[in-house]
Amino acid sequence: MTDFLRPILCNKCGKELKAQGEVVMEDFLYVNKKWGYFSGKDGRTQEFILCESCVKQLEKQFAIPSKWKDTTELL
């Protein structure tokens, strides 16, 4: 994962994620995609952050629902 600039902002809605010092107090989705062959973005890397609310909105648009599994150890 990259070093995040402060403040951490959701790329979709622009919300600033709450932080105390160096600790982000809200979870978020971080995407870092290295585009490869057969894409219109070949050789480029794209990254963005989505807050939990924007992820929820995005999931409502899915034709096939996300898969879920329980995680017992949170880091």
C-alpha positions as CSV (number, residue, x, y, z in Angstrom):
1,M,0.0,0.0,0.0
2,T,1.2,3.5,-0.8
3,D,1.9,6.2,1.8
4,F,-1.3,8.2,2.0
5,L,-1.3,11.9,1.9
6,R,-3.1,13.7,4.7
7,P,-5.9,14.3,4.7
8,I,-7.3,11.1,3.2
9,L,-10.2,11.8,1.0
10,C,-12.7,9.6,-0.8
11,N,-12.2,10.0,-4.5
12,K,-16.0,9.6,-5.2
13,C,-17.7,11.9,-2.6
14,G,-14.7,13.9,-1.4
15,K,-15.3,13.1,2.3
16,E,-12.3,13.4,4.6
17,L,-11.8,10.3,6.6
18,K,-11.4,10.8,10.3
19,A,-7.9,10.4,11.7
20,Q,-6.2,10.8,15.1
21,G,-2.6,11.6,14.4
22,E,-1.3,8.9,12.1
23,V,-4.3,6.5,12.8
24,V,-7.2,6.6,10.4
25,M,-10.4,6.0,12.4
26,E,-12.6,4.9,9.5
27,D,-12.1,2.0,7.2
28,F,-12.0,2.5,3.4
29,L,-11.4,0.6,0.2
30,Y,-8.0,1.3,-1.4
31,V,-7.5,0.2,-5.0
32,N,-4.2,0.1,-6.8
33,K,-4.6,-1.4,-10.3
34,K,-1.7,-1.9,-12.7
35,W,-3.3,-2.0,-16.1
36,G,-1.9,-4.5,-18.5
37,Y,-2.2,-5.8,-22.1
38,F,-5.6,-5.6,-23.8
39,S,-6.7,-2.6,-21.8
40,G,-7.0,1.0,-22.9
41,K,-4.7,1.9,-19.9
42,D,-1.8,-0.5,-20.7
43,G,1.3,0.3,-18.7
44,R,-0.4,2.7,-16.3
45,T,-1.2,2.4,-12.6
46,Q,-4.4,3.8,-11.2
47,E,-5.2,4.2,-7.5
48,F,-8.1,5.5,-5.6
49,I,-9.9,5.5,-2.2
50,L,-13.6,4.9,-1.5
51,C,-15.2,5.5,1.9
52,E,-17.5,2.8,3.2
53,S,-20.6,4.7,2.2
54,C,-19.5,5.0,-1.4
55,V,-18.6,1.3,-1.5
56,K,-22.1,0.5,-0.3
57,Q,-23.6,2.7,-3.0
58,L,-21.4,1.0,-5.7
59,E,-22.4,-2.5,-4.5
60,K,-26.1,-1.6,-5.0
61,Q,-25.3,-1.3,-8.8
62,F,-23.7,-4.8,-9.0
63,A,-25.4,-7.3,-11.3
64,I,-23.7,-10.1,-9.3
65,P,-23.5,-9.5,-5.5
66,S,-20.1,-9.4,-3.7
67,K,-19.0,-12.5,-2.0
68,W,-18.6,-12.3,1.8
69,K,-16.8,-14.4,4.3
70,D,-16.2,-13.9,8.0
71,T,-12.8,-12.8,9.2
72,T,-11.8,-13.8,12.7
73,E,-8.6,-11.9,12.9
74,L,-8.7,-8.1,12.2
75,L,-5.4,-6.3,11.6
